[in-house]
Amino acid sequence: MGLASRWWSAVLVPAVTHGIAPEASSLMARHVDGALELGVRSLTPMRADPARVRDSTMQVLAPVIEHLRASSRMLWANVAASLHAVPRVHALPPATAWCAHLLAEDPLAGHLEFRGGQARRQATCCLFYRVPGAGVCGDCLFEVAPGM
């Protein structure tokens, strides 16, 4: 989820606030003291719309998800949950419409359970509860961690 959260911050926030987003090919990632930092190698912004943001998301995240040894369904659900958090985390209500549009399309569609227009739960488990002392995540499909 960390990569997806950083991705949405780097791409969706400028798309919503300024109408531009960096080209996927201009993004770079590096490890700094065990943390992943995303940056822009050279600013070559593209005119942003939901379709372009979706396409660049696929360029960056699909290869990562394909190569990880975890359920792609679970990983796309984490990407969807990270996207859904953007308006709240960045105090950016205009991002809500973009998020709704992107969450209605593959590969993100169907990964969050909605009630009254708000995401309530993920449709899969991210296994966060297995981290010692973590409990369940905010949109967990479990009320309490299994076996607790």
Backbone as ProteinMPNN parsed JSONL, in Angstrom:
{"seq_chain_A": "MGLASRWWSAVLVPAVTHGIAPEASSLMARHVDGALELGVRSLTPMRADPARVRDSTMQVLAPVIEHLRASSRMLWANVAASLHAVPRVHALPPATAWCAHLLAEDPLAGHLEFRGGQARRQATCCLFYRVPGAGVCGDCLFEVAPGM", "coords_chain_A": {"N_chain_A": [[0.81, -1.19, 0.0], [2.056, 1.161, 0.529], [3.598, 1.989, -1.719], [1.512, 2.407, -3.573], [0.076, 4.462, -2.273], [1.949, 6.518, -2.29], [2.219, 6.781, -5.026], [-0.369, 7.713, -5.82], [-0.313, 10.188, -4.532], [1.741, 11.498, -5.921], [0.733, 11.621, -8.508], [-2.148, 11.889, -8.73], [-2.857, 14.086, -7.062], [-1.546, 16.482, -8.19], [-2.877, 16.347, -10.616], [-5.553, 16.84, -9.998], [-5.395, 19.328, -8.677], [-3.956, 21.035, -10.42], [-4.409, 20.253, -13.006], [-2.538, 18.803, -14.396], [-0.232, 16.064, -14.73], [2.65, 14.112, -13.892], [4.453, 12.422, -16.478], [4.478, 8.892, -16.623], [6.943, 7.757, -17.264], [8.737, 9.652, -16.366], [8.893, 9.453, -13.68], [10.671, 8.468, -10.731], [12.064, 6.139, -8.442], [13.469, 5.546, -5.246], [15.348, 3.982, -2.626], [15.608, 5.107, 0.629], [17.153, 4.899, 3.518], [15.623, 2.589, 4.116], [13.097, 3.43, 3.427], [10.731, 4.13, 0.846], [11.06, 6.48, -1.64], [9.384, 8.531, -3.912], [9.955, 10.362, -6.845], [10.376, 12.971, -9.302], [12.063, 12.676, -12.224], [12.514, 14.346, -14.448], [10.575, 17.104, -15.22], [7.977, 16.539, -17.155], [5.139, 17.29, -17.788], [1.873, 15.932, -18.361], [-1.284, 16.619, -19.849], [-3.866, 16.243, -17.648], [-6.358, 13.802, -17.168], [-8.934, 11.551, -16.064], [-8.657, 9.133, -17.573], [-6.021, 9.208, -18.575], [-4.612, 9.268, -16.183], [-5.327, 6.766, -15.19], [-4.161, 5.114, -17.178], [-1.399, 5.714, -16.86], [-1.103, 4.804, -14.288], [-1.465, 2.079, -14.643], [0.824, 1.56, -16.191], [2.845, 1.888, -14.314], [2.128, 0.509, -11.857], [1.036, -2.042, -12.558], [3.153, -3.799, -13.575], [4.619, -4.121, -11.2], [2.788, -5.361, -9.481], [2.351, -7.721, -10.913], [4.781, -9.028, -10.536], [5.068, -9.502, -7.838], [4.902, -11.809, -5.14], [2.198, -12.352, -4.224], [-1.345, -12.244, -3.805], [-2.849, -10.946, -6.648], [-5.353, -9.852, -6.664], [-5.716, -9.023, -3.999], [-3.659, -7.119, -3.891], [-4.475, -5.205, -5.829], [-6.763, -4.393, -4.534], [-5.637, -3.087, -2.363], [-4.436, -0.966, -3.717], [-6.745, 0.295, -4.61], [-7.91, 1.007, -2.143], [-5.99, 2.801, -1.213], [-6.229, 4.8, -3.124], [-8.864, 5.635, -2.633], [-8.509, 6.942, -0.234], [-7.292, 9.354, -0.823], [-8.749, 11.961, -1.083], [-9.326, 12.499, 1.631], [-6.853, 12.234, 3.031], [-5.257, 14.158, 1.794], [-6.753, 16.393, 2.189], [-8.501, 17.206, 0.095], [-11.182, 17.662, -1.311], [-12.111, 17.965, -4.068], [-10.92, 15.814, -5.34], [-12.523, 13.641, -4.972], [-14.429, 13.046, -7.01], [-12.737, 12.263, -9.117], [-11.593, 9.997, -7.931], [-13.872, 8.348, -7.609], [-14.484, 7.897, -10.291], [-12.145, 6.519, -11.183], [-12.21, 4.314, -9.462], [-14.338, 2.931, -10.438], [-13.539, 1.588, -12.651], [-11.766, -1.131, -14.244], [-8.493, -1.972, -13.212], [-9.482, -1.595, -10.661], [-12.139, -1.663, -9.954], [-14.754, -2.999, -7.956], [-13.318, -3.751, -5.709], [-13.752, -2.477, -3.325], [-16.233, -2.211, -0.818], [-19.136, -0.388, -0.93], [-21.248, 1.849, 0.85], [-23.844, 4.053, 0.942], [-22.388, 5.756, -0.731], [-19.879, 5.86, 0.39], [-16.799, 4.208, 0.915], [-16.728, 1.267, 2.698], [-15.585, -1.169, 3.404], [-12.821, -3.295, 2.441], [-12.843, -5.708, -0.191], [-11.207, -7.819, 0.01], [-8.644, -9.238, 2.117], [-5.902, -7.531, 3.49], [-4.057, -8.55, 5.164], [-2.935, -7.141, 7.25], [-3.556, -7.416, 9.913], [-1.912, -9.403, 10.799], [0.479, -8.348, 11.542], [2.386, -7.918, 14.396], [0.593, -6.665, 17.118], [-0.962, -4.949, 15.552], [-3.748, -5.11, 14.916], [-6.834, -4.636, 13.113], [-7.103, -3.148, 9.835], [-8.386, 0.097, 8.815], [-10.37, -0.254, 6.858], [-10.94, -2.916, 6.882], [-12.172, -6.18, 6.081], [-12.843, -7.721, 8.182], [-14.371, -7.565, 11.407], [-13.036, -7.928, 13.82], [-9.682, -9.07, 14.306], [-8.97, -12.232, 12.851], [-8.995, -15.165, 14.851], [-8.564, -13.871, 17.23]], "CA_chain_A": [[0.0, 0.0, 0.0], [2.919, 2.333, 0.574], [3.896, 2.426, -3.086], [0.276, 2.937, -4.166], [-0.227, 5.743, -1.634], [2.896, 7.506, -2.819], [1.863, 6.969, -6.434], [-1.53, 8.598, -5.925], [0.101, 11.533, -4.123], [2.567, 12.086, -6.97], [0.031, 11.741, -9.781], [-3.53, 12.364, -8.65], [-2.962, 15.403, -6.431], [-1.344, 17.558, -9.172], [-3.906, 16.257, -11.661], [-6.762, 17.492, -9.502], [-5.166, 20.725, -8.3], [-3.386, 21.859, -11.486], [-4.774, 19.744, -14.331], [-1.402, 18.134, -15.026], [0.363, 14.968, -13.979], [3.916, 13.722, -14.517], [4.465, 11.214, -17.297], [4.964, 7.748, -15.847], [8.358, 7.534, -17.562], [9.579, 10.636, -15.697], [8.952, 9.166, -12.249], [11.763, 7.622, -10.266], [11.921, 5.665, -7.067], [14.728, 5.165, -4.61], [15.261, 3.607, -1.222], [16.373, 5.971, 1.516], [17.066, 4.38, 4.888], [14.53, 1.625, 4.215], [11.827, 4.015, 2.978], [10.634, 4.354, -0.584], [10.748, 7.849, -2.037], [9.092, 8.748, -5.319], [10.288, 11.705, -7.29], [10.241, 13.224, -10.732], [13.385, 12.803, -12.827], [12.42, 15.591, -15.206], [9.157, 17.433, -15.275], [7.345, 16.534, -18.456], [3.754, 17.041, -17.408], [0.856, 15.652, -19.37], [-2.606, 17.112, -19.489], [-4.428, 15.163, -16.831], [-7.766, 13.432, -17.107], [-8.959, 10.237, -15.407], [-8.162, 8.057, -18.448], [-4.55, 9.261, -18.6], [-4.124, 8.865, -14.863], [-5.488, 5.313, -15.14], [-3.151, 4.501, -18.049], [-0.079, 5.816, -16.248], [-1.133, 3.915, -13.127], [-1.234, 0.721, -15.148], [2.225, 1.477, -16.609], [3.735, 1.816, -13.157], [1.781, -0.47, -10.82], [0.753, -3.399, -13.066], [4.339, -4.667, -13.541], [4.984, -4.406, -9.81], [1.826, -6.35, -8.983], [2.595, -8.991, -11.619], [5.997, -9.686, -10.065], [5.043, -9.793, -6.407], [4.39, -13.129, -4.792], [1.005, -12.157, -3.399], [-2.565, -12.234, -4.604], [-3.051, -9.696, -7.395], [-6.644, -9.302, -6.215], [-5.452, -8.309, -2.754], [-2.821, -5.96, -4.17], [-5.298, -4.18, -6.479], [-7.647, -3.864, -3.489], [-4.836, -2.119, -1.612], [-4.316, 0.211, -4.579], [-8.062, 0.952, -4.567], [-8.08, 1.621, -0.823], [-5.098, 3.958, -1.174], [-6.865, 5.834, -3.953], [-10.05, 6.137, -1.938], [-8.084, 7.782, 0.889], [-6.67, 10.606, -1.28], [-9.432, 13.199, -0.697], [-9.227, 12.711, 3.078], [-5.454, 12.39, 3.44], [-4.717, 15.405, 1.253], [-7.758, 17.452, 2.382], [-8.728, 17.602, -1.291], [-12.505, 17.187, -1.721], [-12.314, 17.808, -5.514], [-10.4, 14.522, -5.799], [-13.554, 12.617, -4.777], [-15.0, 12.66, -8.31], [-11.703, 11.509, -9.827], [-11.489, 8.693, -7.274], [-15.059, 7.563, -7.954], [-14.334, 7.481, -11.692], [-11.088, 5.507, -11.274], [-12.626, 3.116, -8.727], [-15.394, 2.25, -11.196], [-12.921, 0.937, -13.806], [-10.756, -2.161, -13.986], [-8.533, -3.133, -12.329], [-9.843, -1.202, -9.298], [-13.574, -1.856, -9.715], [-15.204, -4.15, -7.19], [-12.442, -4.1, -4.58], [-14.228, -1.84, -2.098], [-17.676, -2.294, -0.579], [-19.641, 0.963, -0.681], [-22.578, 2.076, 1.443], [-24.111, 5.484, 0.975], [-21.352, 6.472, -1.451], [-18.604, 5.796, 1.098], [-16.204, 2.881, 1.02], [-16.832, 0.772, 4.067], [-14.644, -2.273, 3.604], [-12.199, -3.925, 1.286], [-13.441, -6.997, -0.533], [-10.193, -8.82, 0.329], [-7.887, -8.919, 3.322], [-4.502, -7.168, 3.22], [-3.286, -9.292, 6.165], [-2.341, -6.21, 8.202], [-3.781, -7.911, 11.274], [-0.851, -10.346, 11.164], [1.598, -7.589, 12.101], [2.212, -7.931, 15.852], [0.006, -5.487, 17.736], [-1.57, -4.049, 14.57], [-5.213, -5.143, 14.843], [-7.348, -4.634, 11.74], [-6.996, -1.841, 9.195], [-9.61, 0.885, 8.865], [-11.397, -0.728, 5.926], [-10.821, -4.371, 6.9], [-13.419, -6.928, 5.938], [-13.111, -8.337, 9.476], [-14.662, -6.664, 12.527], [-11.879, -8.154, 14.687], [-8.713, -9.934, 13.653], [-9.257, -13.659, 13.003], [-8.262, -15.876, 15.891], [-8.289, -13.026, 18.391]], "C_chain_A": [[0.854, 1.255, 0.0], [3.244, 2.872, -0.799], [2.664, 3.047, -3.72], [-0.073, 4.298, -3.574], [0.686, 6.84, -2.161], [2.594, 7.809, -4.286], [0.708, 7.954, -6.571], [-1.165, 10.023, -5.519], [0.871, 12.235, -5.241], [1.792, 12.369, -8.25], [-1.353, 12.371, -9.648], [-3.637, 13.772, -8.064], [-2.661, 16.525, -7.432], [-2.368, 17.521, -10.301], [-5.154, 17.022, -11.244], [-6.532, 18.981, -9.251], [-4.704, 21.613, -9.453], [-3.725, 21.383, -12.901], [-3.639, 19.094, -15.094], [-0.944, 16.986, -14.138], [1.672, 14.611, -14.653], [3.72, 12.477, -15.382], [5.029, 10.082, -16.452], [6.456, 7.528, -16.056], [9.274, 8.53, -16.854], [9.682, 10.387, -14.193], [10.141, 8.281, -11.913], [11.491, 7.224, -8.825], [13.304, 5.331, -6.537], [14.46, 4.808, -3.161], [16.158, 4.538, -0.422], [16.138, 5.482, 2.939], [15.865, 3.466, 5.078], [13.182, 2.159, 3.794], [11.879, 4.228, 1.467], [10.249, 5.801, -0.84], [10.456, 7.857, -3.525], [9.456, 10.18, -5.651], [10.069, 11.817, -8.787], [11.632, 13.508, -11.275], [13.483, 14.106, -13.612], [10.935, 15.868, -15.388], [8.696, 17.557, -16.726], [5.875, 16.256, -18.189], [2.864, 16.733, -18.603], [-0.448, 16.279, -18.904], [-3.321, 15.961, -18.784], [-5.932, 15.032, -17.034], [-7.788, 12.019, -16.528], [-8.406, 9.102, -16.28], [-6.633, 8.043, -18.492], [-3.955, 8.853, -17.259], [-4.226, 7.35, -14.718], [-4.407, 4.622, -15.966], [-1.756, 4.572, -17.437], [0.012, 4.945, -15.001], [-0.843, 2.484, -13.564], [0.229, 0.545, -15.565], [3.152, 1.249, -15.426], [3.393, 0.649, -12.23], [1.535, -1.886, -11.333], [2.0, -4.28, -13.085], [4.777, -5.028, -12.126], [4.073, -5.512, -9.27], [2.039, -7.706, -9.629], [3.781, -9.749, -11.043], [6.023, -9.996, -8.577], [4.433, -11.17, -6.159], [3.268, -12.992, -3.785], [-0.189, -12.128, -4.343], [-2.716, -10.9, -5.327], [-4.372, -9.049, -7.001], [-6.471, -8.489, -4.931], [-4.647, -7.036, -3.027], [-3.608, -4.844, -4.86], [-6.304, -3.587, -5.48], [-6.903, -2.838, -2.641], [-4.639, -0.834, -2.411], [-5.623, 1.003, -4.548], [-8.276, 1.66, -3.232], [-7.197, 2.86, -0.679], [-5.676, 5.112, -1.977], [-8.045, 6.459, -3.222], [-9.694, 7.093, -0.8], [-7.571, 9.158, 0.463], [-7.437, 11.861, -0.855], [-9.311, 13.53, 0.793], [-7.793, 13.027, 3.489], [-4.886, 13.732, 2.98], [-5.668, 16.589, 1.429], [-8.113, 18.072, 1.031], [-10.081, 17.071, -1.781], [-12.717, 17.082, -3.237], [-11.787, 16.478, -6.076], [-11.446, 13.42, -5.71], [-14.132, 12.136, -6.102], [-13.998, 11.859, -9.133], [-11.608, 10.091, -9.254], [-12.665, 7.804, -7.646], [-14.952, 7.048, -9.387], [-13.307, 6.342, -11.808], [-11.471, 4.211, -10.561], [-13.72, 2.331, -9.446], [-14.842, 1.473, -12.393], [-11.951, -0.153, -13.365], [-9.38, -1.521, -14.01], [-8.995, -2.82, -10.901], [-11.304, -1.473, -8.947], [-13.833, -3.119, -8.898], [-14.368, -4.512, -5.981], [-12.849, -3.456, -3.264], [-15.735, -1.989, -2.013], [-18.151, -0.892, -0.202], [-21.013, 0.912, -0.04], [-22.773, 3.574, 1.537], [-23.031, 6.309, 0.31], [-19.986, 6.443, -0.799], [-18.092, 4.36, 1.123], [-16.246, 2.463, 2.479], [-15.774, -0.283, 4.347], [-13.993, -2.68, 2.297], [-12.904, -5.252, 1.038], [-12.46, -8.142, -0.273], [-9.452, -8.369, 1.577], [-6.434, -8.622, 2.953], [-3.539, -7.844, 4.195], [-2.561, -8.401, 7.17], [-2.47, -6.726, 9.633], [-2.695, -8.871, 11.727], [0.395, -9.651, 11.708], [1.385, -7.536, 13.61], [1.703, -6.593, 16.394], [-0.767, -4.572, 16.811], [-3.089, -4.018, 14.622], [-5.661, -5.195, 13.392], [-7.208, -3.228, 11.157], [-8.36, -1.161, 9.163], [-10.715, 0.421, 7.946], [-11.366, -2.256, 5.805], [-12.184, -5.046, 6.734], [-13.781, -7.655, 7.231], [-13.451, -7.26, 10.507], [-13.517, -6.715, 13.54], [-10.953, -9.103, 13.955], [-9.076, -11.406, 13.868], [-8.381, -14.297, 14.071], [-7.959, -15.049, 17.123], [-9.477, -12.987, 19.304]], "O_chain_A": [[0.42, 2.302, -0.48], [3.176, 4.08, -1.027], [2.757, 4.106, -4.342], [-0.479, 5.199, -4.308], [0.241, 7.953, -2.441], [2.701, 8.953, -4.728], [0.788, 8.912, -7.339], [-1.669, 10.975, -6.115], [0.675, 13.427, -5.479], [2.16, 13.271, -9.004], [-1.683, 13.296, -10.389], [-4.443, 14.571, -8.54], [-3.458, 17.459, -7.526], [-2.69, 18.559, -10.879], [-5.738, 17.759, -12.038], [-7.387, 19.803, -9.579], [-5.013, 22.804, -9.478], [-3.368, 22.039, -13.88], [-3.749, 18.856, -16.297], [-1.238, 16.951, -12.943], [1.804, 14.784, -15.864], [2.923, 11.597, -15.057], [5.949, 10.287, -15.66], [7.161, 7.152, -15.12], [10.475, 8.281, -16.75], [10.47, 11.04, -13.508], [10.561, 7.449, -12.718], [10.771, 7.908, -8.098], [14.188, 4.895, -7.275], [13.49, 5.26, -2.553], [17.326, 4.731, -0.758], [15.048, 5.638, 3.488], [15.166, 3.558, 6.087], [12.203, 1.413, 3.799], [12.941, 4.474, 0.895], [9.243, 6.289, -0.325], [11.192, 7.261, -4.312], [9.286, 11.088, -4.838], [9.633, 10.871, -9.443], [12.299, 14.451, -10.849], [14.434, 14.87, -13.448], [10.149, 14.965, -15.674], [8.985, 18.534, -17.416], [5.413, 15.125, -18.343], [3.09, 17.222, -19.71], [-0.678, 16.447, -17.706], [-3.36, 14.839, -19.289], [-6.666, 16.019, -17.067], [-6.753, 11.354, -16.504], [-7.749, 8.198, -15.762], [-6.022, 6.975, -18.45], [-2.926, 8.179, -17.203], [-3.316, 6.716, -14.184], [-3.803, 3.652, -15.509], [-1.009, 3.595, -17.49], [1.076, 4.41, -14.69], [-0.068, 1.772, -12.925], [0.814, -0.51, -15.319], [4.128, 0.504, -15.524], [4.279, -0.12, -11.858], [1.801, -2.847, -10.612], [1.922, -5.427, -12.646], [5.257, -6.137, -11.892], [4.546, -6.479, -8.672], [1.922, -8.734, -8.963], [3.793, -10.98, -11.056], [6.925, -10.691, -8.11], [3.555, -11.618, -6.895], [3.368, -13.451, -2.647], [-0.026, -11.999, -5.556], [-2.712, -9.844, -4.694], [-4.488, -7.824, -7.007], [-7.021, -7.395, -4.802], [-4.933, -5.988, -2.448], [-3.438, -3.672, -4.526], [-6.652, -2.411, -5.576], [-7.482, -1.826, -2.245], [-4.672, 0.261, -1.849], [-5.61, 2.231, -4.468], [-8.769, 2.788, -3.197], [-7.615, 3.856, -0.088], [-5.617, 6.266, -1.553], [-8.196, 7.681, -3.203], [-10.494, 7.958, -0.445], [-7.429, 10.044, 1.305], [-6.817, 12.769, -0.301], [-9.208, 14.698, 1.169], [-7.554, 13.989, 4.22], [-4.119, 14.365, 3.705], [-5.425, 17.666, 0.884], [-8.038, 19.287, 0.846], [-10.124, 16.135, -2.579], [-13.441, 16.188, -3.673], [-12.175, 16.072, -7.171], [-11.272, 12.364, -6.317], [-14.305, 10.933, -6.295], [-14.372, 10.88, -9.779], [-11.549, 9.113, -9.999], [-12.477, 6.631, -7.965], [-15.289, 5.897, -9.664], [-13.57, 5.327, -12.452], [-11.098, 3.126, -11.008], [-13.992, 1.183, -9.093], [-15.593, 0.776, -13.075], [-11.392, -0.106, -12.269], [-9.152, -0.593, -14.786], [-8.91, -3.679, -10.024], [-11.664, -1.509, -7.77], [-13.218, -4.162, -9.12], [-14.674, -5.485, -5.292], [-12.354, -3.838, -2.204], [-16.432, -1.903, -3.024], [-17.63, -0.283, 0.732], [-21.83, 0.044, -0.347], [-21.965, 4.28, 2.14], [-22.771, 7.438, 0.725], [-19.021, 6.948, -1.373], [-18.858, 3.418, 1.327], [-15.85, 3.212, 3.372], [-15.146, -0.282, 5.405], [-14.523, -2.45, 1.21], [-13.486, -5.841, 1.949], [-12.844, -9.31, -0.33], [-9.622, -7.239, 2.034], [-5.812, -9.37, 2.198], [-2.323, -7.712, 4.051], [-1.662, -8.867, 7.87], [-1.59, -6.497, 10.463], [-2.566, -9.13, 12.924], [1.27, -10.304, 12.276], [0.307, -7.148, 14.062], [2.298, -5.541, 16.163], [-1.198, -3.502, 17.243], [-3.672, -2.96, 14.385], [-4.956, -5.732, 12.537], [-7.196, -2.241, 11.892], [-9.377, -1.791, 9.456], [-11.888, 0.674, 8.22], [-11.717, -2.816, 4.767], [-13.207, -4.538, 7.193], [-14.898, -8.153, 7.368], [-12.881, -6.17, 10.48], [-13.082, -5.684, 14.052], [-11.387, -9.855, 13.083], [-9.457, -11.782, 14.977], [-7.189, -14.008, 14.178], [-7.18, -15.473, 17.977], [-9.438, -12.325, 20.341]]}, "name": "protein", "num_of_chains": 1, "seq": "MGLASRWWSAVLVPAVTHGIAPEASSLMARHVDGALELGVRSLTPMRADPARVRDSTMQVLAPVIEHLRASSRMLWANVAASLHAVPRVHALPPATAWCAHLLAEDPLAGHLEFRGGQARRQATCCLFYRVPGAGVCGDCLFEVAPGM"}
